[in-house]
């Protein structure tokens, strides 16, 4: 089971994938700044997983534009 389904059309634009990783890293920074080390590590782990799924191993599917009837 995948937590993030990279084949979903929502993740096609690069800016959304970068925003998801960036927001989770920023939130990890907020948690670290407030002293919540456990939550900071949790959000760093989420950001690492999101970066792997949405940036490193992401392979977009070809468009199905020719199949529309």
Rosetta blueprint (number, residue, H / E / L):
1 X L
2 X L
3 X L
4 X L
5 X L
6 X L
7 X L
8 X L
9 X H
10 X H
11 X H
12 X L
13 X L
14 X H
15 X H
16 X H
17 X H
18 X H
19 X H
20 X H
21 X H
22 X H
23 X H
24 X H
25 X H
26 X H
27 X H
28 X H
29 X H
30 X H
31 X H
32 X H
33 X H
34 X L
35 X L
36 X L
37 X H
38 X H
39 X H
40 X H
41 X H
42 X H
43 X H
44 X H
45 X H
46 X H
47 X H
48 X H
49 X H
50 X H
51 X H
52 X H
53 X H
54 X H
55 X H
56 X H
57 X L
58 X L
59 X L
60 X L
61 X L
62 X L
63 X L
64 X L
65 X H
66 X H
67 X H
68 X L
69 X L
